[in-house]
Amino acid sequence: MRGETLKIKVFHMNEVTVGSDFHIEPTRLQIKQDFDCQDAVIQKLTIRLLPPHQHDVETNTIMDIIPISTKVLGVLGSGITHTLTGVSVIMTGAIEEGEQMHEFGSSEGVLRDHLVLNQAGTPSAEDYVILVDLLAKKGTSFNRELCLKMFAIVDEFVQEIRDRMKMLEGKDACETHVYEENAHPGKPKVALVKQVAGQGAMYDMLLYPNEPSGFKGGCSIIDMNNMPVFLTANEYRDGAIRSMV
C-alpha cells in the first residue's frame, strides 16, 4: 500500500547579497537589510549578512538557527517543498540593558566561539549566514509572550524569502529527493519516540506550522498540555516540528 509522497527540491545558493528588495534565482539570493518592524516592544531589529568563514562578530545570545524552506504544493508531509542550501538564518536577541533571550545558559559574545559548524541543524563552514538580531526595549519583561513575539517577527522576515522561493522552477533544482510512505501489511509496526521540550519561555516546541520549520500557524506543545502527538515520517522530514530552545 502506498501513502503520501513528499518531494523536496533543493536549490543551492552560490551567492547571497544585500539589495533594495528580496529576490531569488536558482543559485542566487538577495535580501533586504531594512526590514520594517512595527512592534512597539522592539527597540531595534538588525540584519547582517555574514559571508562564509566570517564569524568573528559580536552577537547577542543565539535563539535559533532556521533553515529556509517553503511549501509549493500540498501541506506538511506531502506534495512539493522547496528548500535552500548554502544559506541559513541565525536569530539572536536580548533586552536593552537587561537579560539575554535564553533559558538555560546564554551564548552572547563572538559568534565563532558559540556556533558549532557542519553539524545537523547548523550551518556549513561554507554557508552564508543571515544574522537577525532583536533588541527589546529597556524594562521589557522576559517572558514567554516576548519570546513568541520575537519568533513571529523573524518568521515574517523569512517568509519574504519563502514567498519568492515558491516561484522557482522545480526543473532548476540541483537535487530532488522523493520520499514515499509505503505500508507493509503483516510487518512489524515501528515508531520513533521523541521527547521534546515544553516548559515555557525559550523552552518550547511548535508543531504543524504553515511552512516547514516555520512559526505562523503552529501550535505549541505547551498549549497542547504536552500530550503525545503522532507524526508521519514525511511530516517529520518536512519540518513539522519547530524547536524553540
C-alpha positions as CSV (number, residue, x, y, z in Angstrom):
1,M,0.0,0.0,0.0
2,R,1.2,3.5,-0.8
3,G,0.6,6.6,1.3
4,E,1.7,10.2,0.9
5,T,4.6,11.2,-1.4
6,L,6.9,14.1,-0.5
7,K,9.2,15.7,-3.0
8,I,11.9,18.1,-1.6
9,K,13.6,20.1,-4.3
10,V,16.9,21.7,-3.3
11,F,18.3,25.0,-4.6
12,H,21.9,25.7,-3.6
13,M,22.8,29.4,-3.1
14,N,26.2,30.1,-4.5
15,E,25.9,33.8,-3.7
16,V,23.9,35.8,-1.2
17,T,23.8,39.6,-1.4
18,V,22.1,42.7,0.1
19,G,19.9,44.9,-2.1
20,S,16.9,47.1,-2.2
21,D,14.4,44.2,-2.3
22,F,14.1,40.4,-1.8
23,H,15.0,38.5,-5.0
24,I,15.9,34.9,-5.8
25,E,17.3,32.9,-8.7
26,P,18.2,29.2,-8.7
27,T,21.7,29.9,-7.4
28,R,21.5,33.5,-6.0
29,L,19.6,35.2,-3.2
30,Q,19.2,38.9,-2.5
31,I,17.8,40.1,0.8
32,K,16.8,43.5,2.3
33,Q,18.5,44.7,5.5
34,D,16.0,47.4,6.2
35,F,13.2,45.1,7.2
36,D,10.4,47.1,8.9
37,C,9.3,46.0,12.4
38,Q,6.3,47.9,13.8
39,D,6.1,46.1,17.1
40,A,6.2,48.6,20.0
41,V,8.2,46.3,22.3
42,I,11.2,46.1,19.8
43,Q,13.7,48.8,20.2
44,K,15.9,47.7,17.3
45,L,16.0,45.0,14.6
46,T,19.3,44.5,12.9
47,I,20.0,42.3,9.9
48,R,23.6,41.4,8.9
49,L,24.8,39.1,6.1
50,L,27.9,37.1,7.0
51,P,29.8,35.5,4.1
52,P,31.3,32.1,4.6
53,H,34.0,31.9,7.4
54,Q,33.2,35.4,8.6
55,H,32.0,34.5,12.1
56,D,34.3,36.8,14.2
57,V,31.4,39.1,15.1
58,E,29.8,40.0,18.4
59,T,26.2,38.9,18.8
60,N,23.5,38.6,21.4
61,T,22.6,35.0,22.5
62,I,21.5,32.6,19.8
63,M,17.8,31.9,20.0
64,D,17.5,29.7,16.9
65,I,19.1,28.5,13.7
66,I,16.4,28.5,11.0
67,P,16.6,26.6,7.6
68,I,14.8,28.3,4.7
69,S,12.1,26.0,3.2
70,T,8.6,26.5,1.8
71,K,5.6,24.5,0.7
72,V,4.9,24.8,-3.1
73,L,2.2,22.2,-3.3
74,G,0.3,20.4,-0.5
75,V,0.7,20.5,3.2
76,L,3.5,19.4,5.5
77,G,4.4,15.8,4.9
78,S,3.2,15.7,1.3
79,G,3.4,17.4,-2.1
80,I,6.4,19.6,-3.0
81,T,8.8,21.5,-0.8
82,H,11.5,23.9,-2.0
83,T,14.5,24.3,0.3
84,L,17.7,26.3,0.2
85,T,21.2,25.1,1.0
86,G,24.3,27.4,1.2
87,V,22.4,29.8,3.5
88,S,20.6,29.8,6.8
89,V,19.1,32.3,9.3
90,I,20.5,32.7,12.8
91,M,18.2,34.5,15.2
92,T,19.7,36.4,18.2
93,G,18.1,38.5,20.9
94,A,18.3,40.5,24.1
95,I,16.6,43.1,26.2
96,E,18.2,46.5,26.2
97,E,20.4,46.9,29.3
98,G,18.7,43.7,30.5
99,E,18.6,39.9,30.0
100,Q,19.8,37.9,27.1
101,M,16.9,35.9,25.5
102,H,17.9,32.5,26.8
103,E,16.5,29.8,29.0
104,F,19.4,27.6,30.3
105,G,22.7,29.4,29.6
106,S,23.3,32.2,27.1
107,S,25.6,32.3,24.2
108,E,26.3,36.0,23.6
109,G,29.8,37.0,22.5
110,V,31.9,36.2,19.5
111,L,29.7,34.0,17.2
112,R,32.6,31.8,16.2
113,D,33.1,30.8,19.9
114,H,29.5,29.7,20.3
115,L,28.5,28.3,16.9
116,V,29.4,24.7,16.1
117,L,29.5,24.4,12.3
118,N,29.0,21.4,10.0
119,Q,26.5,19.6,12.3
120,A,22.9,18.5,11.7
121,G,20.9,21.7,12.2
122,T,23.8,24.1,12.0
123,P,25.3,26.0,9.0
124,S,28.2,24.6,7.0
125,A,31.5,26.5,7.2
126,E,30.9,27.4,3.5
127,D,27.4,28.8,4.1
128,Y,26.2,32.4,4.2
129,V,24.5,33.4,7.4
130,I,21.7,35.9,7.7
131,L,22.0,37.2,11.2
132,V,18.8,38.7,12.5
133,D,19.1,40.4,15.9
134,L,16.2,41.7,18.0
135,L,16.6,44.1,20.9
136,A,13.6,44.6,23.1
137,K,13.1,48.0,24.9
138,K,14.7,48.6,28.2
139,G,12.5,47.4,31.1
140,T,10.6,44.8,29.0
141,S,9.8,41.7,31.0
142,F,11.5,38.4,30.0
143,N,8.5,36.1,29.5
144,R,7.0,33.6,27.0
145,E,5.0,36.3,25.3
146,L,8.1,38.3,24.4
147,C,9.9,35.2,23.1
148,L,7.0,34.2,20.9
149,K,6.7,37.7,19.6
150,M,10.4,37.7,18.6
151,F,10.0,34.4,16.8
152,A,6.9,35.7,14.9
153,I,8.9,38.8,13.8
154,V,11.8,36.8,12.4
155,D,9.3,34.4,10.7
156,E,7.8,37.4,8.8
157,F,11.3,38.2,7.5
158,V,12.0,34.6,6.4
159,Q,8.5,34.5,4.8
160,E,9.6,37.2,2.4
161,I,12.2,34.8,1.1
162,R,9.8,31.8,1.2
163,D,7.2,33.7,-0.9
164,R,9.8,34.2,-3.7
165,M,11.1,30.6,-3.4
166,K,7.6,29.4,-4.4
167,M,8.1,30.8,-7.8
168,L,11.3,28.9,-8.6
169,E,11.0,26.4,-11.4
170,G,11.3,22.8,-10.0
171,K,13.4,21.8,-13.0
172,D,16.1,24.2,-11.9
173,A,16.7,22.4,-8.6
174,C,20.2,20.9,-8.1
175,E,18.7,18.0,-6.2
176,T,15.3,16.3,-5.8
177,H,14.6,13.9,-3.0
178,V,11.4,11.7,-3.2
179,Y,10.0,10.1,0.0
180,E,7.3,7.5,-0.4
181,E,5.2,6.4,2.6
182,N,4.6,2.7,2.0
183,A,2.6,0.4,4.2
184,H,3.6,-3.2,4.6
185,P,0.7,-5.2,5.9
186,G,1.7,-8.1,8.2
187,K,5.1,-6.5,9.0
188,P,6.1,-5.1,12.4
189,K,5.0,-1.5,13.1
190,V,7.9,0.7,14.1
191,A,7.6,4.1,15.9
192,L,10.3,6.5,16.9
193,V,9.5,8.1,20.3
194,K,11.0,11.6,20.7
195,Q,10.7,13.6,24.0
196,V,10.6,17.3,23.3
197,A,10.8,20.5,25.4
198,G,7.6,22.0,26.8
199,Q,8.1,24.1,29.9
200,G,7.8,27.8,28.8
201,A,9.6,30.9,27.5
202,M,12.5,29.7,25.4
203,Y,11.9,26.0,26.4
204,D,9.2,25.3,23.9
205,M,8.3,23.2,20.8
206,L,6.0,24.1,17.9
207,L,4.1,21.6,15.8
208,Y,2.5,21.9,12.4
209,P,3.4,25.5,11.3
210,N,2.2,26.6,7.9
211,E,5.7,26.4,6.5
212,P,8.5,23.9,7.0
213,S,10.4,24.9,10.2
214,G,8.2,28.0,10.3
215,F,6.3,29.7,13.1
216,K,3.0,31.1,11.9
217,G,0.1,28.7,12.2
218,G,2.0,26.3,14.6
219,C,0.7,25.0,17.9
220,S,2.9,24.9,21.0
221,I,3.3,21.6,22.7
222,I,2.7,23.6,25.9
223,D,-0.7,24.8,24.7
224,M,-1.4,21.1,23.9
225,N,-0.7,20.2,27.6
226,N,2.3,18.2,26.5
227,M,0.1,15.4,25.2
228,P,1.6,12.8,22.8
229,V,1.3,13.6,19.1
230,F,1.6,11.1,16.2
231,L,3.7,12.4,13.2
232,T,4.3,10.5,10.0
233,A,7.9,10.1,8.8
234,N,7.3,12.6,6.0
235,E,5.8,15.2,8.3
236,Y,9.0,14.9,10.4
237,R,11.2,15.2,7.3
238,D,9.2,18.2,6.1
239,G,9.7,20.3,9.2
240,A,6.5,19.7,11.1
241,I,8.5,20.2,14.4
242,R,10.0,23.6,15.2
243,S,12.3,23.5,18.2
244,M,12.5,26.9,20.1
245,V,15.1,26.0,22.7
